[in-house]
Structure formats: C-alpha cells, structure tokens
Amino acid sequence: MELISLFSQTASIATDLQAVADNLRKDFGMHGQLLISQAIGFIIFAVALKIFAFKPITAMLEQRRERIAAGEEKLKRIEKQLAESEATTAAAIAKANEDALRLITEAKQGAAAFTEQKAQDAIAQAQQILAKAEAAANADRERISAELKREFGRLVASTTSQVTGKVLTDADQHRINEEALAKVGN
C-alpha cells in the first residue's frame, strides 16, 4: 500500500510540475525552439563578450597590475636610495663637523702659538730697547765722566797756576791733570 500511495503522490507531483511548467511557458513565453535559439544566441553573445570585452579589460587590468608592481618596485628603489642618501649626508655632516672641530682646534693652537711668538718678540724687543738704553746711558755716563775729568783737570790746573802764581806750560798742565785724574779715578 505504501507503494501505491507513493506512486499516487509521485503522479500528483508530476502533474503539479507539469502545471508549473505550463504556467512558466505561458507567463514567460517559453517555447522549445525559441529556448534553443535563445541559448545559442546567449552562447554567441557570451563568446563575443569574452573576446571583445573581457580580454581587453583583463589585458588592461594586467597592464595596470604590472605598472603598479613596477611603481612599487621603483618606490622601493627610491626609498632605498633615499636611505642611502640620508646615510651619506649624515656621514658627510659628521665628517664636516669633525673637520670643523679639527680646524677650530688648530686655529686655537695657532693663535696660542702666534700669541706666544708675539709675546716672545715683544720681550726680545723690550730687552733690546733696555740694552740700547743701558748702552746709551753708559755712553752718556762715560761722556759726562770724560767731560768732568777734563773740566776737573782744567780747574786743578787753573787753581794750581793761581796758587803757585806762575804760568803753567802745556806739559805741566797735562801732568797735573793726569795726577788729579789718577787720584779721582781711585
């Protein structure tokens, strides 16, 4: 019995499906020959669309993908070059700072040496001036001493001639001057 009831249900499902198919054909206007021709037309349209639309679009998308990949690669190279450039610049700045410090140190040392040299020159010039002044003073002292000796000798000779009352000869005056100078020199 169950089998009979199953067959009867299957027959009723089949008639329901037939009614649905009839309704679809009637509502949507589907006919067997038209359906096949529409399927062939759809296949032709799909092939034409693939050849004339999808291939150029996929080719264009592939070109864009390649350009983007190339751009990213170029960006990576540029970033690498930038990093290298920054490192080179930092090294150059460090070297320039080092050179500047070295030059400043050398300039300070040079200035100190120059100052020391000028001080030594000034001391040497001062010593030369003192030596010249001392020599000039000694020369003046000797000149004044010689003048005093002459004047003293003349005064002694003049005094002697006045005391003795006689006129002294040049030889007498010379002898008296030498005796007086010898006593004064001691």
C-alpha positions as CSV (number, residue, x, y, z in Angstrom):
1,M,0.0,0.0,0.0
2,E,2.6,2.3,0.7
3,L,3.9,1.8,-2.7
4,I,0.6,2.7,-4.3
5,S,0.3,5.7,-2.2
6,L,3.9,6.7,-3.2
7,F,3.0,6.3,-6.8
8,S,-0.1,8.3,-6.5
9,Q,1.9,11.1,-4.7
10,T,4.5,10.9,-7.4
11,A,1.8,11.2,-10.1
12,S,0.3,14.2,-8.4
13,I,3.8,15.8,-8.0
14,A,4.4,15.2,-11.8
15,T,1.1,16.8,-12.7
16,D,1.9,19.7,-10.4
17,L,5.3,20.1,-12.1
18,Q,3.6,19.9,-15.5
19,A,1.2,22.6,-14.4
20,V,4.1,24.8,-13.2
21,A,6.0,24.3,-16.5
22,D,2.8,25.2,-18.4
23,N,2.4,28.3,-16.3
24,L,6.0,29.2,-16.9
25,R,5.7,28.8,-20.6
26,K,2.5,30.7,-20.6
27,D,3.7,33.5,-18.3
28,F,7.2,33.9,-19.8
29,G,6.5,32.8,-23.3
30,M,9.0,29.9,-23.3
31,H,8.8,27.6,-26.3
32,G,11.2,24.8,-27.0
33,Q,12.5,26.1,-30.4
34,L,12.8,29.6,-29.1
35,L,14.6,28.4,-26.0
36,I,17.3,26.6,-28.0
37,S,17.8,29.6,-30.3
38,Q,18.0,31.9,-27.3
39,A,20.5,29.5,-25.7
40,I,22.6,29.6,-28.9
41,G,22.3,33.4,-29.1
42,F,23.3,33.7,-25.5
43,I,26.4,31.4,-26.1
44,I,27.4,33.5,-29.1
45,F,26.9,36.7,-27.1
46,A,28.9,35.3,-24.2
47,V,31.8,34.3,-26.5
48,A,31.7,37.6,-28.3
49,L,31.7,39.4,-25.0
50,K,34.6,37.4,-23.8
51,I,36.6,38.0,-26.9
52,F,35.8,41.7,-27.4
53,A,35.2,43.0,-23.9
54,F,36.7,40.7,-21.3
55,K,40.0,40.1,-23.0
56,P,40.8,43.8,-23.5
57,I,39.6,44.6,-20.0
58,T,41.6,41.8,-18.4
59,A,44.6,42.8,-20.6
60,M,44.2,46.4,-19.4
61,L,43.9,45.3,-15.8
62,E,47.0,43.1,-16.2
63,Q,48.9,46.1,-17.6
64,R,47.7,48.2,-14.7
65,R,48.8,45.5,-12.3
66,E,52.2,45.4,-13.9
67,R,52.5,49.2,-13.8
68,I,51.5,49.2,-10.1
69,A,54.1,46.4,-9.4
70,A,56.7,48.4,-11.3
71,G,55.8,51.6,-9.5
72,E,56.0,49.8,-6.1
73,E,59.4,48.4,-7.1
74,K,60.5,51.9,-8.2
75,L,59.2,53.3,-4.9
76,K,61.2,50.7,-3.0
77,R,64.4,51.6,-5.0
78,I,63.7,55.3,-4.4
79,E,63.2,54.6,-0.6
80,K,66.5,52.6,-0.6
81,Q,68.3,55.4,-2.5
82,L,66.8,58.0,-0.1
83,A,68.0,56.0,2.9
84,E,71.5,55.7,1.4
85,S,71.5,59.4,0.6
86,E,70.5,60.2,4.2
87,A,73.2,57.9,5.5
88,T,75.7,59.6,3.1
89,T,74.5,63.0,4.1
90,A,74.8,62.1,7.8
91,A,78.3,60.8,7.2
92,A,79.3,63.9,5.3
93,I,77.8,66.2,8.1
94,A,79.7,64.2,10.7
95,K,82.9,64.5,8.7
96,A,82.4,68.2,8.2
97,N,81.8,68.6,12.0
98,E,84.9,66.7,12.7
99,D,86.9,68.8,10.2
100,A,85.4,71.9,11.7
101,L,86.4,70.9,15.2
102,R,89.9,70.0,14.0
103,L,90.2,73.4,12.2
104,I,89.0,75.2,15.3
105,T,91.5,73.3,17.5
106,E,94.3,74.1,15.0
107,A,93.2,77.7,14.9
108,K,93.3,77.9,18.7
109,Q,96.7,76.3,18.8
110,G,97.9,78.5,16.0
111,A,96.5,81.6,17.8
112,A,98.2,80.5,21.1
113,A,101.5,79.9,19.2
114,F,101.1,83.2,17.5
115,T,100.4,85.0,20.8
116,E,103.3,83.2,22.4
117,Q,105.6,84.2,19.5
118,K,104.4,87.8,19.6
119,A,104.9,87.9,23.4
120,Q,108.5,86.5,22.9
121,D,109.1,89.1,20.1
122,A,107.8,91.8,22.4
123,I,110.1,90.6,25.3
124,A,113.0,90.4,22.9
125,Q,112.3,94.0,21.6
126,A,111.9,95.2,25.2
127,Q,115.3,93.6,26.1
128,Q,116.8,95.2,23.0
129,I,115.4,98.6,24.0
130,L,116.7,98.1,27.5
131,A,120.1,97.1,26.2
132,K,120.2,100.1,23.9
133,A,119.0,102.4,26.7
134,E,121.6,100.9,29.0
135,A,124.3,101.3,26.4
136,A,123.2,104.9,25.7
137,A,123.2,105.6,29.5
138,N,126.7,104.1,29.8
139,A,127.9,106.1,26.8
140,D,126.3,109.3,28.4
141,R,127.9,108.4,31.7
142,E,131.3,108.0,30.0
143,R,130.9,111.2,28.0
144,I,129.9,113.1,31.1
145,S,132.7,111.4,33.1
146,A,135.2,112.4,30.4
147,E,133.8,116.0,30.4
148,L,134.0,116.1,34.2
149,K,137.6,114.8,34.1
150,R,138.6,117.4,31.6
151,E,136.8,120.1,33.5
152,F,138.3,118.9,36.8
153,G,141.7,118.8,35.2
154,R,141.3,122.3,33.8
155,L,140.1,123.5,37.2
156,V,143.0,121.8,39.0
157,A,145.4,123.3,36.5
158,S,143.8,126.7,36.9
159,T,143.8,126.5,40.6
160,T,147.4,125.3,40.7
161,S,148.5,128.2,38.4
162,Q,146.7,130.7,40.7
163,V,148.1,129.2,43.9
164,T,151.7,129.0,42.6
165,G,151.4,132.2,40.8
166,K,153.2,131.0,37.8
167,V,152.1,130.3,34.3
168,L,152.0,126.6,33.6
169,T,153.1,125.1,30.4
170,D,151.1,122.6,28.5
171,A,153.3,119.8,29.7
172,D,152.8,120.9,33.3
173,Q,149.0,121.2,32.8
174,H,148.9,117.7,31.3
175,R,151.0,116.2,34.1
176,I,148.8,117.9,36.8
177,N,145.6,116.7,35.0
178,E,146.8,113.1,34.9
179,E,147.8,113.1,38.6
180,A,144.5,114.6,39.6
181,L,142.6,112.1,37.4
182,A,144.5,109.3,38.8
183,K,143.6,110.3,42.3
184,V,139.9,110.9,41.3
185,G,139.7,107.6,39.4
186,N,140.7,105.6,42.5
